[in-house]
Amino acid sequence: MIKKKLIDSSFSKKSLPLISLEKSSNNELRWKQEFCNLASVAIIFCSTKVPFQPAEIILIKRSMSVTSHKGQMAFPGGKAEKNDEGPIETAKRESYEEININPKLLKFQYLLSPVTSSNRLQVWPVVFTAQVAKEQLIASSEVDEIFFCPWPKLTPNLNTPFFFSFREKKIHSDLYLVDKYSIWGLTARIITKLALS
């Protein structure tokens, strides 16, 4: 495990969490070995350009027209395609398709180990930093809303246990309540993983 350090020295010291980085080379090797049923999401930290203000992460609200996770809060991302060399490329491609963010603006920081979704998809979280404003982004037909969320606001709601149903099973989930949004399921698990890394 690499020593803890700030994600990007160009951001305020108080803007980003301290996180243990994982060995990306090993993770990318696993990606190539386990290509079937893989997906990737982009965790994009954006600077507010205001001194000592926390960085914001980009979340999306999925539209009701998509085939799965209708209306849920999520990170930009999706399933890998054959031409994707690894999770970084998948995360960049999907982010461009969903919110029209230029891949050149995404500065790769590190790769977290995969999280298994309820339908057994291996989802690889990829952390980027970017200098981008909400006005520069355009939601695709798969996205209803683009939400810039200050990182410190992502505090789990520990007062009320939260469960959701999947294939007639009751599944416990972390729950994050931010403004009018409820974040649960896989996205909440990834946020918790990021915070505890």
C-alpha positions in Angstrom: 0.0 0.0 0.0 1.4 3.4 -1.0 1.6 6.0 1.7 -1.3 8.4 2.1 -1.0 11.7 0.2 -3.2 14.4 -1.2 -4.8 13.5 -4.5 -3.6 16.6 -6.3 -1.3 19.3 -5.0 -3.0 21.9 -7.2 -6.2 21.6 -5.0 -6.6 23.2 -1.6 -5.2 21.0 1.2 -8.7 21.1 2.8 -10.5 20.3 -0.4 -9.8 16.6 -0.8 -9.8 13.6 1.5 -6.6 11.8 2.4 -6.7 8.4 0.8 -4.4 5.4 0.6 -3.6 4.8 -3.0 -3.8 1.3 -4.4 -1.3 -0.2 -6.9 -3.0 0.7 -10.2 -0.7 -1.6 -12.3 -2.0 -4.6 -10.4 -5.6 -3.5 -10.7 -5.3 -3.0 -14.4 -3.8 -6.5 -14.8 -6.8 -7.9 -13.0 -9.1 -5.9 -15.4 -7.5 -7.6 -18.4 -7.7 -11.0 -16.8 -11.4 -10.6 -15.8 -12.8 -8.6 -18.7 -16.2 -10.3 -18.8 -19.0 -8.5 -16.9 -16.8 -5.5 -16.1 -17.8 -1.8 -15.6 -16.2 1.4 -14.5 -17.3 4.6 -12.8 -15.6 8.0 -12.7 -15.3 9.8 -9.3 -14.5 13.3 -10.5 -13.3 15.8 -7.9 -13.7 19.4 -9.1 -12.0 22.4 -7.6 -14.3 25.3 -6.6 -11.5 27.9 -7.3 -12.4 29.4 -3.9 -9.5 29.2 -1.3 -10.1 26.6 1.4 -13.5 25.6 -0.1 -13.9 21.8 -0.3 -13.7 20.1 -3.7 -17.0 18.9 -5.2 -17.7 15.5 -6.8 -19.9 15.0 -9.8 -23.0 12.8 -9.4 -25.7 12.2 -11.9 -29.4 11.3 -11.5 -30.2 8.5 -14.0 -33.2 9.0 -16.2 -36.3 6.9 -16.1 -35.7 5.7 -19.7 -32.6 3.6 -18.9 -32.8 -0.2 -18.6 -31.5 -0.4 -15.0 -31.2 1.8 -11.9 -33.9 4.2 -13.1 -33.9 7.5 -11.4 -31.1 6.6 -9.0 -28.1 8.8 -8.1 -24.8 7.5 -9.5 -21.4 8.3 -10.7 -20.9 8.7 -14.5 -19.9 5.3 -15.8 -21.0 2.1 -17.4 -20.0 -1.3 -18.9 -16.7 -1.9 -20.5 -16.5 -2.3 -24.3 -14.1 -4.5 -26.2 -11.9 -1.6 -27.4 -11.4 -0.3 -23.9 -7.9 -0.9 -22.7 -8.8 -0.7 -19.0 -11.0 0.9 -16.4 -9.6 4.4 -16.9 -10.5 4.4 -20.6 -14.0 3.0 -19.8 -14.6 5.7 -17.2 -13.5 8.5 -19.5 -15.5 7.2 -22.4 -18.7 6.7 -20.4 -18.3 10.2 -18.7 -18.0 11.8 -22.1 -21.1 9.9 -23.4 -23.2 10.7 -20.3 -22.2 14.3 -19.3 -20.1 15.4 -22.3 -17.0 16.0 -20.3 -13.8 16.3 -22.4 -11.6 13.2 -21.5 -8.6 15.5 -21.8 -9.8 17.4 -18.7 -9.8 14.3 -16.5 -6.6 13.9 -14.7 -6.2 10.4 -13.5 -5.3 10.0 -9.8 -5.8 6.4 -8.8 -7.8 3.2 -9.1 -9.8 1.6 -6.3 -10.3 -2.2 -6.2 -13.7 -3.3 -7.8 -17.0 -3.4 -6.1 -19.5 -6.1 -7.0 -23.0 -4.9 -7.8 -26.2 -6.6 -6.9 -26.4 -8.1 -10.4 -22.8 -9.5 -10.1 -21.1 -6.8 -12.2 -17.6 -6.0 -11.2 -17.5 -2.1 -11.0 -14.1 -0.4 -10.9 -14.1 3.1 -9.3 -11.6 5.5 -11.0 -10.7 8.7 -9.3 -10.0 11.8 -11.4 -9.5 15.5 -10.7 -10.7 18.2 -13.2 -11.0 21.9 -13.6 -14.6 22.0 -15.0 -17.7 24.0 -14.2 -21.3 22.6 -14.3 -22.1 24.9 -17.2 -19.6 23.1 -19.4 -21.4 19.8 -19.0 -24.4 18.5 -21.0 -26.6 15.7 -19.8 -27.3 12.9 -22.3 -30.7 11.2 -22.6 -29.5 8.7 -20.0 -29.1 11.5 -17.4 -31.9 13.7 -15.8 -29.6 15.8 -13.7 -25.9 16.6 -13.0 -25.2 17.4 -9.4 -21.9 18.9 -8.0 -21.8 17.8 -4.4 -19.3 19.2 -1.9 -17.3 16.2 -0.6 -17.8 17.0 3.2 -21.6 16.8 2.7 -21.4 13.1 2.0 -21.9 11.9 5.5 -23.9 8.7 5.9 -27.3 8.8 7.6 -26.7 6.5 10.6 -30.0 7.2 12.4 -32.3 5.0 10.2 -31.3 1.6 8.8 -32.0 1.6 5.0 -33.0 -1.4 3.0 -33.9 -1.9 -0.7 -35.4 -4.9 -2.5 -33.7 -6.7 -5.3 -35.0 -10.0 -6.8 -37.3 -10.5 -3.8 -34.4 -10.1 -1.4 -34.1 -7.3 1.2 -30.6 -5.8 1.1 -29.1 -3.4 3.6 -27.4 -0.3 2.2 -25.6 2.8 3.4 -27.6 6.0 2.9 -26.5 9.5 2.1 -28.9 12.4 2.2 -27.7 15.5 0.4 -30.1 18.4 -0.3 -33.0 16.8 -2.2 -31.1 13.7 -3.2 -30.9 10.2 -1.6 -27.8 8.2 -2.5 -27.9 4.5 -1.7 -27.0 1.1 -3.2 -23.8 0.7 -5.2 -23.0 4.4 -5.3 -23.3 4.7 -1.5 -21.0 1.7 -1.1 -18.4 3.3 -3.4 -18.6 6.6 -1.4 -18.1 4.7 1.8 -15.2 2.7 0.3 -13.6 6.0 -0.8 -14.0 7.6 2.6 -12.6 4.6 4.5 -9.7 3.8 2.2 
